[in-house]
Amino acid sequence: MSTSGYAPGQQRPLASYAVLTGAFFAALGGSLAAARASGREIDRPGALDLALHAVAIQKASRLIAKDKVTSFFRAPFTRFQEASGQGEVEEMPRGEGMRYAIGELLVCPYCVAQWVAGGLAVGHVFAPKTTRFVSAMWAAQGIADGVQLAYSAGETQT
């Protein structure tokens, strides 16, 4: 199957995307197979765990993809563009092939969220109490961010 006509004149590292997608599913599937082989119960989380993990995934994904302090982690794959407020930065992927694809992944909180969710799902199977603790920490930070923004908005209104 040819992908040459997919995005003429644009850099779309489809083979690198396929490798990253394969790595994600291999890691997730391998972890779940190991859990099953070790006799661990694999069941869907309850509603409270789902809500807790959802808020944690959102916050952790933004920390990975946008936080200025975590820019050292993204720097080999991205180029700084500008500060974007609230301790975040805008960056663009750089390079080509796998480097570019990883850069695209790392600057997109929506894209990183899948990886964070996979990690929390595996954590929930192998170490549910620890995973809930970590999720609670990130969820609390995410909620605190919302309170900070509301407080700042209230200050500017008076």
TAHU-V979738 format. One record per residue. RES is the residue in three letters. SS is DSSP state (2 for helix, 1 for strand, 0 for the rest). Layout:
BEGIN
RES;SS
RES;SS
END
This chain:
BEGIN
MET;0
SER;0
THR;0
SER;0
GLY;0
TYR;0
ALA;0
PRO;0
GLY;0
GLN;0
GLN;0
ARG;0
PRO;0
LEU;2
ALA;2
SER;2
TYR;2
ALA;2
VAL;2
LEU;2
THR;2
GLY;2
ALA;2
PHE;2
PHE;2
ALA;2
ALA;2
LEU;2
GLY;2
GLY;2
SER;2
LEU;2
ALA;2
ALA;2
ALA;2
ARG;2
ALA;2
SER;0
GLY;0
ARG;0
GLU;0
ILE;0
ASP;0
ARG;0
PRO;0
GLY;0
ALA;2
LEU;2
ASP;2
LEU;2
ALA;2
LEU;2
HIS;2
ALA;2
VAL;2
ALA;2
ILE;2
GLN;2
LYS;2
ALA;2
SER;2
ARG;2
LEU;2
ILE;2
ALA;2
LYS;2
ASP;1
LYS;0
VAL;0
THR;0
SER;2
PHE;2
PHE;2
ARG;2
ALA;0
PRO;0
PHE;0
THR;1
ARG;1
PHE;1
GLN;1
GLU;1
ALA;1
SER;1
GLY;1
GLN;0
GLY;0
GLU;1
VAL;1
GLU;1
GLU;1
MET;1
PRO;1
ARG;0
GLY;0
GLU;0
GLY;2
MET;2
ARG;2
TYR;2
ALA;2
ILE;2
GLY;2
GLU;2
LEU;2
LEU;2
VAL;0
CYS;0
PRO;2
TYR;2
CYS;2
VAL;2
ALA;2
GLN;2
TRP;2
VAL;2
ALA;2
GLY;2
GLY;2
LEU;2
ALA;2
VAL;2
GLY;2
HIS;2
VAL;2
PHE;2
ALA;0
PRO;2
LYS;2
THR;2
THR;2
ARG;2
PHE;2
VAL;2
SER;2
ALA;2
MET;2
TRP;2
ALA;2
ALA;2
GLN;2
GLY;2
ILE;2
ALA;2
ASP;2
GLY;2
VAL;2
GLN;2
LEU;2
ALA;2
TYR;2
SER;2
ALA;2
GLY;2
GLU;2
THR;2
GLN;2
THR;0
END
